[in-house]
Amino acid sequence: MSSIETRIRTTREHILEVAGKCGRSNEVKLLAVSKTKPVEMIREAWECGQRDFGENYVQESVDKIAELSDLEGIVWHFIGPIQSNKSRPVAENFDWVHSIDRLKIARRLSEQRPNNMTPLNICLQVNIDNESTKSGFTANEVLAAAKEIVALKGVKLRGLMAIPAPSEGHEQQRRPFKAIRALMDRLKIQFPEQQLDTLSMGTTGDMGAAIEEGATIVRIGTALFGARDYSKA
């Protein structure tokens, strides 16, 4: 058994264990964060049954998608910031975008999504801790932004994404995730006709707290592929 296969299996078992303790079954999806990782690693993870992969950098990811186009059932998620002048390749190549941090990007993706493709699944990025160094909607801006986005033709609002400020201690980690879940509940009440079913939150260090507070997608990189190679960033 390869190291990647072992890590994927161990991570999935941990996700199931935590979810099971919360009374949840197979509701949490593992998103393998493959940014800066070579296509050989992604192919190996796919051969181990992993289907969802997250990328941060537009040109790197577009090249990977083209090279791995033979992998049946692979689902590509863009999870990094999007510059306005790079929105078109994201609209044309991805299945999901988790990092919608302003209305301008949502509009551009909607306009640039090819007509022969299904609407692009998107999540609004919430700056839940109001950090000056992070982008995203504030909690008070989310409902108004969602109202505009649900009217766009080329995208489909599925939920929220958050990257809380680092914190130590399990209960401290849970607090921002709880706030995101409460915000999602408000969205569901305001837009009952929408398929709002996605909370993208939790990474290698805090996925347990995220799952306990309702995460449906956890974004895991280091635990699957090892430390990030910053020379390729």
Accessible surface in RSA format (square Angstrom, percent):
REM  Atomic radii and reference values for relative SASA: ProtOr
REM  Chains: A
REM  Algorithm: Lee & Richards
REM  Probe-radius: 1.40
REM  Slices: 20
REM RES _ NUM      All-atoms   Total-Side   Main-Chain    Non-polar    All polar
REM                ABS   REL    ABS   REL    ABS   REL    ABS   REL    ABS   REL
RES MET A   1   139.46  72.2  55.64  36.8  83.83 199.6  62.33  53.0  77.14 102.2
RES SER A   2    43.31  36.6  28.35  37.8  14.96  34.5  38.52  82.0   4.79   6.7
RES SER A   3    71.04  60.0  57.55  76.8  13.49  31.1  39.89  84.9  31.14  43.6
RES ILE A   4     6.95   4.0   6.95   5.2   0.00   0.0   6.95   5.0   0.00   0.0
RES GLU A   5    64.46  37.0  63.92  48.4   0.54   1.3   9.21  17.8  55.25  45.1
RES THR A   6    51.89  36.9  51.89  52.6   0.00   0.0  43.14  57.9   8.75  13.2
RES ARG A   7    91.31  38.3  87.80  44.8   3.52   8.4  20.79  28.4  70.53  42.7
RES ILE A   8     2.62   1.5   2.62   2.0   0.00   0.0   2.62   1.9   0.00   0.0
RES ARG A   9   119.72  50.3 116.57  59.4   3.15   7.5  44.40  60.7  75.32  45.7
RES THR A  10    76.92  54.7  75.99  77.0   0.93   2.2  61.46  82.5  15.46  23.4
RES THR A  11     7.63   5.4   5.18   5.3   2.45   5.8   2.45   3.3   5.18   7.8
RES ARG A  12    80.27  33.7  79.22  40.4   1.04   2.5  37.37  51.1  42.90  26.0
RES GLU A  13    97.54  56.0  91.57  69.3   5.98  14.2  40.01  77.4  57.53  47.0
RES HIS A  14    71.96  39.3  69.22  48.1   2.74   7.0  49.33  50.8  22.63  26.3
RES ILE A  15     6.36   3.6   6.36   4.7   0.00   0.0   6.36   4.6   0.00   0.0
RES LEU A  16    90.93  50.6  84.10  60.2   6.84  17.2  84.31  59.2   6.62  17.8
RES GLU A  17    96.00  55.1  83.21  63.0  12.79  30.4  36.87  71.3  59.13  48.3
RES VAL A  18    17.14  11.3  17.03  15.4   0.11   0.3  17.03  14.8   0.11   0.3
RES ALA A  19     0.39   0.4   0.39   0.6   0.00   0.0   0.39   0.5   0.00   0.0
RES GLY A  20    44.81  55.3   0.00   N/A  44.81  55.3  26.90  73.8  17.91  40.1
RES LYS A  21   165.63  80.8 123.41  75.7  42.22 100.5  87.86  79.1  77.77  82.8
RES CYS A  22    52.51  39.7  18.16  20.3  34.36  80.7  18.32  46.4  34.20  36.9
RES GLY A  23    72.53  89.4   0.00   N/A  72.53  89.4  37.45 102.8  35.08  78.6
RES ARG A  24    34.05  14.3  28.44  14.5   5.62  13.4  22.77  31.1  11.29   6.8
RES SER A  25    76.76  64.9  65.07  86.8  11.69  26.9  49.59 105.6  27.17  38.1
RES ASN A  26   129.92  89.6  99.24  95.9  30.67  73.9  34.40  82.8  95.52  92.3
RES GLU A  27    92.38  53.0  73.98  56.0  18.40  43.8  38.72  74.9  53.67  43.8
RES VAL A  28    19.58  12.9   0.73   0.7  18.85  45.4   1.35   1.2  18.23  49.4
RES LYS A  29    88.68  43.3  81.64  50.1   7.05  16.8  52.56  47.3  36.13  38.5
RES LEU A  30    12.64   7.0   6.22   4.4   6.42  16.1   6.22   4.4   6.42  17.3
RES LEU A  31     0.00   0.0   0.00   0.0   0.00   0.0   0.00   0.0   0.00   0.0
RES ALA A  32     0.00   0.0   0.00   0.0   0.00   0.0   0.00   0.0   0.00   0.0
RES VAL A  33    16.34  10.8  13.90  12.6   2.44   5.9  13.90  12.1   2.44   6.6
RES SER A  34     0.00   0.0   0.00   0.0   0.00   0.0   0.00   0.0   0.00   0.0
RES LYS A  35    46.38  22.6  45.41  27.9   0.97   2.3  15.04  13.5  31.34  33.4
RES THR A  36     4.28   3.0   0.00   0.0   4.28  10.2   2.78   3.7   1.50   2.3
RES LYS A  37    18.19   8.9  16.94  10.4   1.25   3.0   9.41   8.5   8.78   9.4
RES PRO A  38    50.98  37.2  40.83  37.2  10.15  36.9  50.98  42.1   0.00   0.0
RES VAL A  39    22.45  14.8  21.27  19.3   1.18   2.8  21.27  18.5   1.18   3.2
RES GLU A  40   119.64  68.7 111.77  84.6   7.86  18.7  69.52 134.5  50.12  40.9
RES MET A  41    60.63  31.4  60.13  39.8   0.50   1.2  60.63  51.5   0.00   0.0
RES ILE A  42     0.00   0.0   0.00   0.0   0.00   0.0   0.00   0.0   0.00   0.0
RES ARG A  43    76.14  32.0  76.14  38.8   0.00   0.0  32.66  44.6  43.48  26.4
RES GLU A  44    55.29  31.7  54.07  40.9   1.23   2.9  21.89  42.3  33.40  27.3
RES ALA A  45     0.06   0.1   0.06   0.1   0.00   0.0   0.06   0.1   0.00   0.0
RES TRP A  46    52.31  21.0  51.53  24.9   0.78   1.8  51.53  27.5   0.78   1.3
RES GLU A  47   119.82  68.8  84.08  63.6  35.74  85.1  30.82  59.6  89.00  72.7
RES CYS A  48    33.99  25.7   8.88   9.9  25.11  59.0  10.55  26.7  23.44  25.3
RES GLY A  49    36.47  45.0   0.00   N/A  36.47  45.0  22.67  62.2  13.80  30.9
RES GLN A  50     3.52   2.0   3.52   2.6   0.00   0.0   0.03   0.1   3.49   2.6
RES ARG A  51    84.01  35.3  81.20  41.4   2.80   6.7  33.04  45.2  50.97  30.9
RES ASP A  52    12.25   8.6  12.25  12.2   0.00   0.0   0.00   0.0  12.25  12.2
RES PHE A  53     0.00   0.0   0.00   0.0   0.00   0.0   0.00   0.0   0.00   0.0
RES GLY A  54     0.00   0.0   0.00   N/A   0.00   0.0   0.00   0.0   0.00   0.0
RES GLU A  55     0.00   0.0   0.00   0.0   0.00   0.0   0.00   0.0   0.00   0.0
RES ASN A  56    24.28  16.7  20.34  19.7   3.94   9.5   0.17   0.4  24.11  23.3
RES TYR A  57    71.37  33.3  68.54  39.0   2.83   7.4  62.91  47.3   8.46  10.4
RES VAL A  58    15.67  10.3  10.40   9.4   5.27  12.7  10.40   9.0   5.27  14.3
RES GLN A  59   118.92  66.5 115.67  84.5   3.25   7.7  59.84 127.4  59.08  44.8
RES GLU A  60    42.92  24.6  33.06  25.0   9.86  23.5  36.99  71.5   5.94   4.8
RES SER A  61     0.00   0.0   0.00   0.0   0.00   0.0   0.00   0.0   0.00   0.0
RES VAL A  62    32.29  21.2  31.80  28.8   0.49   1.2  31.80  27.6   0.49   1.3
RES ASP A  63    78.05  54.7  72.64  72.3   5.41  12.8  29.32  69.0  48.73  48.6
RES LYS A  64    12.83   6.3  12.28   7.5   0.55   1.3  12.78  11.5   0.05   0.0
RES ILE A  65    22.30  12.7  22.00  16.4   0.30   0.7  22.00  15.8   0.30   0.8
RES ALA A  66    69.97  64.3  50.30  77.6  19.66  44.7  57.92  81.6  12.05  31.9
RES GLU A  67   107.46  61.7  86.60  65.5  20.85  49.7  37.41  72.4  70.04  57.2
RES LEU A  68     0.36   0.2   0.31   0.2   0.06   0.1   0.31   0.2   0.06   0.2
RES SER A  69    93.55  79.1  58.75  78.4  34.80  80.2  39.23  83.5  54.32  76.1
RES ASP A  70    96.01  67.3  62.95  62.7  33.06  78.2  51.74 121.8  44.27  44.2
RES LEU A  71     8.53   4.7   3.89   2.8   4.64  11.7   3.94   2.8   4.59  12.4
RES GLU A  72   147.14  84.5 135.33 102.4  11.81  28.1  57.70 111.6  89.44  73.0
RES GLY A  73    49.24  60.7   0.00   N/A  49.24  60.7  35.40  97.2  13.83  31.0
RES ILE A  74    26.58  15.1  11.19   8.3  15.39  37.1  11.19   8.1  15.39  41.8
RES VAL A  75    41.11  27.1  41.11  37.2   0.00   0.0  41.11  35.7   0.00   0.0
RES TRP A  76     9.75   3.9   9.75   4.7   0.00   0.0   7.13   3.8   2.62   4.2
RES HIS A  77     0.04   0.0   0.04   0.0   0.00   0.0   0.04   0.0   0.00   0.0
RES PHE A  78     0.15   0.1   0.15   0.1   0.00   0.0   0.15   0.1   0.00   0.0
RES ILE A  79    18.80  10.7  10.01   7.5   8.78  21.2  10.01   7.2   8.78  23.8
RES GLY A  80     1.39   1.7   0.00   N/A   1.39   1.7   1.39   3.8   0.00   0.0
RES PRO A  81    99.98  72.9  88.85  81.0  11.13  40.4  91.00  75.1   8.98  55.8
RES ILE A  82     4.14   2.4   0.52   0.4   3.61   8.7   1.15   0.8   2.99   8.1
RES GLN A  83   106.50  59.6 102.64  75.0   3.86   9.2  37.94  80.8  68.56  52.0
RES SER A  84    25.87  21.9  22.19  29.6   3.68   8.5  18.89  40.2   6.98   9.8
RES ASN A  85   120.56  83.1  86.77  83.9  33.79  81.4  42.84 103.1  77.72  75.1
RES LYS A  86    91.14  44.5  90.55  55.6   0.59   1.4  43.13  38.8  48.01  51.1
RES SER A  87     0.23   0.2   0.03   0.0   0.19   0.4   0.00   0.0   0.23   0.3
RES ARG A  88   123.93  52.0 123.05  62.7   0.88   2.1  41.78  57.1  82.15  49.8
RES PRO A  89    39.93  29.1  38.78  35.4   1.15   4.2  39.93  33.0   0.00   0.0
RES VAL A  90     0.00   0.0   0.00   0.0   0.00   0.0   0.00   0.0   0.00   0.0
RES ALA A  91     0.00   0.0   0.00   0.0   0.00   0.0   0.00   0.0   0.00   0.0
RES GLU A  92    72.42  41.6  59.61  45.1  12.82  30.5  12.03  23.3  60.39  49.3
RES ASN A  93    45.56  31.4  31.93  30.9  13.63  32.8   3.44   8.3  42.13  40.7
RES PHE A  94     0.31   0.2   0.00   0.0   0.31   0.8   0.28   0.2   0.02   0.1
RES ASP A  95    50.77  35.6  48.85  48.6   1.92   4.5   9.83  23.1  40.95  40.8
RES TRP A  96    18.69   7.5  18.69   9.0   0.00   0.0   9.28   4.9   9.42  15.3
RES VAL A  97     0.00   0.0   0.00   0.0   0.00   0.0   0.00   0.0   0.00   0.0
RES HIS A  98     0.00   0.0   0.00   0.0   0.00   0.0   0.00   0.0   0.00   0.0
RES SER A  99     1.94   1.6   1.07   1.4   0.87   2.0   1.07   2.3   0.87   1.2
RES ILE A 100     0.00   0.0   0.00   0.0   0.00   0.0   0.00   0.0   0.00   0.0
RES ASP A 101    16.68  11.7   7.29   7.3   9.39  22.2   1.05   2.5  15.63  15.6
RES ARG A 102    90.95  38.2  90.12  45.9   0.82   2.0  51.21  70.0  39.74  24.1
RES LEU A 103    40.15  22.4  36.97  26.4   3.18   8.0  36.97  26.0   3.18   8.5
RES LYS A 104   109.47  53.4 106.74  65.5   2.74   6.5  59.93  53.9  49.54  52.8
RES ILE A 105     0.28   0.2   0.28   0.2   0.00   0.0   0.28   0.2   0.00   0.0
RES ALA A 106     0.00   0.0   0.00   0.0   0.00   0.0   0.00   0.0   0.00   0.0
RES ARG A 107    97.36  40.9  97.01  49.5   0.35   0.8  36.80  50.3  60.56  36.7
RES ARG A 108    72.62  30.5  72.62  37.0   0.00   0.0   8.36  11.4  64.25  38.9
RES LEU A 109     0.00   0.0   0.00   0.0   0.00   0.0   0.00   0.0   0.00   0.0
RES SER A 110    15.82  13.4   7.45   9.9   8.37  19.3   0.46   1.0  15.36  21.5
RES GLU A 111   140.25  80.5 102.97  77.9  37.28  88.8  49.30  95.4  90.95  74.3
RES GLN A 112    20.16  11.3  14.76  10.8   5.40  12.9   6.28  13.4  13.88  10.5
RES ARG A 113    16.79   7.0   7.25   3.7   9.54  22.7   2.74   3.7  14.04   8.5
RES PRO A 114    39.35  28.7  27.33  24.9  12.03  43.7  37.99  31.4   1.36   8.5
RES ASN A 115   161.05 111.1 123.32 119.2  37.74  90.9  39.01  93.9 122.05 118.0
RES ASN A 116   140.25  96.7  97.17  93.9  43.08 103.7  48.32 116.3  91.93  88.9
RES MET A 117    65.70  34.0  48.55  32.1  17.15  40.8  47.96  40.8  17.75  23.5
RES THR A 118   105.25  74.9  98.60 100.0   6.65  15.8  78.86 105.9  26.38  39.9
RES PRO A 119    61.99  45.2  56.36  51.4   5.63  20.5  57.81  47.7   4.18  26.0
RES LEU A 120     0.00   0.0   0.00   0.0   0.00   0.0   0.00   0.0   0.00   0.0
RES ASN A 121    26.83  18.5  26.83  25.9   0.00   0.0   0.00   0.0  26.83  25.9
RES ILE A 122     0.00   0.0   0.00   0.0   0.00   0.0   0.00   0.0   0.00   0.0
RES CYS A 123     0.00   0.0   0.00   0.0   0.00   0.0   0.00   0.0   0.00   0.0
RES LEU A 124     0.00   0.0   0.00   0.0   0.00   0.0   0.00   0.0   0.00   0.0
RES GLN A 125    18.52  10.4  18.52  13.5   0.00   0.0   0.00   0.0  18.52  14.0
RES VAL A 126     2.70   1.8   0.00   0.0   2.70   6.5   0.00   0.0   2.70   7.3
RES ASN A 127    15.95  11.0  11.79  11.4   4.16  10.0   3.98   9.6  11.96  11.6
RES ILE A 128    27.44  15.6   9.99   7.4  17.44  42.0  10.38   7.5  17.06  46.3
RES ASP A 129    60.74  42.6  35.15  35.0  25.59  60.5  15.93  37.5  44.82  44.7
RES ASN A 130   107.04  73.8  80.91  78.2  26.14  62.9  28.28  68.1  78.76  76.1
RES GLU A 131    39.67  22.8  31.67  24.0   8.00  19.0  19.77  38.2  19.89  16.2
RES SER A 132   120.21 101.6  74.70  99.7  45.51 104.8  59.49 126.7  60.73  85.1
RES THR A 133   125.13  89.0  86.82  88.0  38.31  91.3  82.18 110.4  42.95  64.9
RES LYS A 134    60.13  29.3  44.55  27.3  15.58  37.1  47.95  43.2  12.18  13.0
RES SER A 135    56.22  47.5  40.68  54.3  15.53  35.8  39.67  84.5  16.54  23.2
RES GLY A 136    19.76  24.4   0.00   N/A  19.76  24.4   0.00   0.0  19.76  44.3
RES PHE A 137    15.02   7.5  14.48   9.0   0.54   1.4  15.02   9.1   0.00   0.0
RES THR A 138    46.77  33.3  46.77  47.4   0.00   0.0  43.47  58.4   3.30   5.0
RES ALA A 139    37.22  34.2  33.38  51.5   3.84   8.7  33.52  47.2   3.70   9.8
RES ASN A 140   142.64  98.4 112.28 108.5  30.36  73.1  29.20  70.3 113.44 109.6
RES GLU A 141    85.23  48.9  81.20  61.4   4.02   9.6  32.86  63.6  52.36  42.8
RES VAL A 142     0.00   0.0   0.00   0.0   0.00   0.0   0.00   0.0   0.00   0.0
RES LEU A 143    32.97  18.4  32.89  23.5   0.08   0.2  32.97  23.2   0.00   0.0
RES ALA A 144    69.38  63.8  58.16  89.8  11.22  25.5  64.88  91.4   4.50  11.9
RES ALA A 145     4.41   4.1   2.40   3.7   2.01   4.6   3.61   5.1   0.81   2.1
RES ALA A 146     0.00   0.0   0.00   0.0   0.00   0.0   0.00   0.0   0.00   0.0
RES LYS A 147   139.30  68.0 133.37  81.8   5.93  14.1  75.59  68.0  63.71  67.9
RES GLU A 148    84.03  48.2  75.89  57.4   8.13  19.4  34.52  66.8  49.51  40.4
RES ILE A 149     0.64   0.4   0.17   0.1   0.47   1.1   0.19   0.1   0.45   1.2
RES VAL A 150    40.03  26.3  15.40  13.9  24.63  59.3  18.73  16.3  21.30  57.8
RES ALA A 151    74.99  68.9  48.86  75.4  26.12  59.4  58.98  83.1  16.01  42.4
RES LEU A 152    45.66  25.4  35.70  25.5   9.96  25.0  37.68  26.5   7.98  21.5
RES LYS A 153   187.17  91.3 168.93 103.7  18.24  43.4 113.82 102.5  73.35  78.1
RES GLY A 154     9.84  12.1   0.00   N/A   9.84  12.1   9.57  26.3   0.27   0.6
RES VAL A 155     8.75   5.8   0.00   0.0   8.75  21.1   0.00   0.0   8.75  23.7
RES LYS A 156    76.25  37.2  72.77  44.6   3.48   8.3  40.69  36.6  35.55  37.9
RES LEU A 157     1.70   0.9   0.00   0.0   1.70   4.3   0.00   0.0   1.70   4.6
RES ARG A 158    33.71  14.2  33.71  17.2   0.00   0.0   0.00   0.0  33.71  20.4
RES GLY A 159     0.00   0.0   0.00   N/A   0.00   0.0   0.00   0.0   0.00   0.0
RES LEU A 160     0.64   0.4   0.00   0.0   0.64   1.6   0.00   0.0   0.64   1.7
RES MET A 161     1.40   0.7   1.21   0.8   0.19   0.5   1.40   1.2   0.00   0.0
RES ALA A 162     0.04   0.0   0.00   0.0   0.04   0.1   0.00   0.0   0.04   0.1
RES ILE A 163    76.51  43.5  69.94  52.1   6.57  15.8  70.27  50.6   6.24  16.9
RES PRO A 164    15.98  11.6   7.64   7.0   8.34  30.3   7.97   6.6   8.01  49.8
RES ALA A 165    33.53  30.8  27.23  42.0   6.29  14.3  27.23  38.4   6.29  16.7
RES PRO A 166   129.06  94.1  97.49  88.9  31.57 114.8 108.49  89.6  20.57 127.9
RES SER A 167    45.49  38.4  24.27  32.4  21.22  48.9  30.39  64.7  15.11  21.2
RES GLU A 168   160.29  92.0 143.75 108.8  16.54  39.4  61.49 118.9  98.80  80.7
RES GLY A 169    42.09  51.9   0.00   N/A  42.09  51.9  31.20  85.6  10.89  24.4
RES HIS A 170    81.29  44.4  69.64  48.4  11.65  29.8  54.91  56.6  26.38  30.7
RES GLU A 171   101.38  58.2  99.35  75.2   2.03   4.8  52.84 102.2  48.54  39.6
RES GLN A 172    78.26  43.8  73.94  54.0   4.32  10.3  23.94  51.0  54.32  41.2
RES GLN A 173    35.91  20.1  33.39  24.4   2.52   6.0   5.80  12.3  30.11  22.8
RES ARG A 174    69.41  29.1  69.41  35.4   0.00   0.0   6.02   8.2  63.39  38.4
RES ARG A 175   156.98  65.9 149.26  76.1   7.73  18.4  60.22  82.3  96.76  58.6
RES PRO A 176    18.01  13.1  13.16  12.0   4.84  17.6  17.87  14.8   0.14   0.9
RES PHE A 177     1.04   0.5   1.04   0.6   0.00   0.0   1.04   0.6   0.00   0.0
RES LYS A 178   119.67  58.4 119.31  73.2   0.37   0.9  62.41  56.2  57.26  61.0
RES ALA A 179    43.53  40.0  32.34  49.9  11.19  25.5  39.22  55.2   4.32  11.4
RES ILE A 180     0.49   0.3   0.49   0.4   0.00   0.0   0.49   0.4   0.00   0.0
RES ARG A 181    90.21  37.9  90.21  46.0   0.00   0.0  21.32  29.1  68.89  41.8
RES ALA A 182    52.29  48.1  47.94  74.0   4.35   9.9  50.94  71.7   1.35   3.6
RES LEU A 183     5.51   3.1   3.89   2.8   1.62   4.1   4.87   3.4   0.64   1.7
RES MET A 184     4.90   2.5   4.90   3.2   0.00   0.0   4.90   4.2   0.00   0.0
RES ASP A 185    70.65  49.5  68.64  68.3   2.01   4.8  23.90  56.3  46.75  46.6
RES ARG A 186   124.20  52.1 120.38  61.4   3.82   9.1  45.64  62.4  78.55  47.6
RES LEU A 187     0.00   0.0   0.00   0.0   0.00   0.0   0.00   0.0   0.00   0.0
RES LYS A 188    94.51  46.1  88.56  54.3   5.95  14.2  42.29  38.1  52.22  55.6
RES ILE A 189   141.59  80.6 122.62  91.3  18.98  45.7 128.77  92.7  12.83  34.8
RES GLN A 190    82.50  46.1  57.88  42.3  24.62  58.6  29.76  63.3  52.74  40.0
RES PHE A 191    12.89   6.4  12.33   7.6   0.56   1.5  12.33   7.5   0.56   1.6
RES PRO A 192   105.38  76.8  73.78  67.3  31.61 114.9  79.50  65.6  25.88 160.8
RES GLU A 193   124.94  71.7  84.96  64.3  39.98  95.2  70.56 136.5  54.38  44.4
RES GLN A 194    47.11  26.3  32.30  23.6  14.81  35.3   1.83   3.9  45.28  34.3
RES GLN A 195    83.70  46.8  71.12  52.0  12.58  29.9  36.41  77.5  47.29  35.9
RES LEU A 196    11.46   6.4   1.17   0.8  10.29  25.9   1.17   0.8  10.29  27.7
RES ASP A 197    57.12  40.0  43.70  43.5  13.41  31.7  35.25  83.0  21.86  21.8
RES THR A 198     5.53   3.9   5.53   5.6   0.00   0.0   0.11   0.2   5.42   8.2
RES LEU A 199     9.09   5.1   8.98   6.4   0.11   0.3   8.98   6.3   0.11   0.3
RES SER A 200     0.20   0.2   0.00   0.0   0.20   0.5   0.00   0.0   0.20   0.3
RES MET A 201     0.68   0.4   0.68   0.5   0.00   0.0   0.51   0.4   0.17   0.2
RES GLY A 202     1.43   1.8   0.00   N/A   1.43   1.8   0.47   1.3   0.95   2.1
RES THR A 203    52.30  37.2  52.30  53.0   0.00   0.0  35.37  47.5  16.93  25.6
RES THR A 204    56.35  40.1  42.45  43.0  13.90  33.1  40.60  54.5  15.75  23.8
RES GLY A 205    65.28  80.5   0.00   N/A  65.28  80.5  39.92 109.5  25.37  56.8
RES ASP A 206    28.49  20.0  26.45  26.3   2.04   4.8   5.85  13.8  22.64  22.6
RES MET A 207    16.30   8.4  15.50  10.3   0.80   1.9  15.50  13.2   0.80   1.1
RES GLY A 208    15.01  18.5   0.00   N/A  15.01  18.5  10.61  29.1   4.39   9.8
RES ALA A 209     0.88   0.8   0.00   0.0   0.88   2.0   0.00   0.0   0.88   2.3
RES ALA A 210     0.00   0.0   0.00   0.0   0.00   0.0   0.00   0.0   0.00   0.0
RES ILE A 211     0.03   0.0   0.00   0.0   0.03   0.1   0.00   0.0   0.03   0.1
RES GLU A 212    49.69  28.5  36.49  27.6  13.21  31.4   7.51  14.5  42.18  34.4
RES GLU A 213     4.94   2.8   4.94   3.7   0.00   0.0   0.00   0.0   4.94   4.0
RES GLY A 214    17.28  21.3   0.00   N/A  17.28  21.3  13.24  36.3   4.03   9.0
RES ALA A 215     0.00   0.0   0.00   0.0   0.00   0.0   0.00   0.0   0.00   0.0
RES THR A 216    31.50  22.4  29.87  30.3   1.62   3.9  29.36  39.4   2.14   3.2
RES ILE A 217     6.19   3.5   6.19   4.6   0.00   0.0   6.19   4.5   0.00   0.0
RES VAL A 218     0.00   0.0   0.00   0.0   0.00   0.0   0.00   0.0   0.00   0.0
RES ARG A 219    12.01   5.0   9.88   5.0   2.12   5.1   1.39   1.9  10.62   6.4
RES ILE A 220     0.00   0.0   0.00   0.0   0.00   0.0   0.00   0.0   0.00   0.0
RES GLY A 221    14.51  17.9   0.00   N/A  14.51  17.9  10.09  27.7   4.42   9.9
RES THR A 222    79.40  56.5  70.79  71.8   8.61  20.5  42.05  56.5  37.36  56.5
RES ALA A 223    31.91  29.3  15.84  24.4  16.07  36.6  25.93  36.5   5.99  15.9
RES LEU A 224     0.09   0.1   0.09   0.1   0.00   0.0   0.09   0.1   0.00   0.0
RES PHE A 225     5.87   2.9   0.03   0.0   5.84  15.2   0.03   0.0   5.84  16.7
RES GLY A 226    17.83  22.0   0.00   N/A  17.83  22.0  16.57  45.5   1.26   2.8
RES ALA A 227    83.70  77.0  62.98  97.2  20.72  47.1  64.55  90.9  19.15  50.7
RES ARG A 228    69.26  29.1  54.93  28.0  14.33  34.1  20.45  28.0  48.80  29.6
RES ASP A 229    53.07  37.2  46.96  46.7   6.11  14.4  23.39  55.0  29.68  29.6
RES TYR A 230   158.91  74.2 143.20  81.5  15.71  40.9 102.74  77.2  56.16  69.2
RES SER A 231   101.96  86.2  56.88  75.9  45.08 103.8  58.02 123.5  43.94  61.6
RES LYS A 232   112.44  54.9  90.66  55.6  21.78  51.9  64.37  57.9  48.07  51.2
RES ALA A 233    72.42  66.6  18.88  29.1  53.54 121.8  36.91  52.0  35.51  94.1
END  Absolute sums over single chains surface
CHAIN  1 A    11133.5       8913.6       2219.9       5849.5       5284.0
END  Absolute sums over all chains
TOTAL         11133.5       8913.6       2219.9       5849.5       5284.0
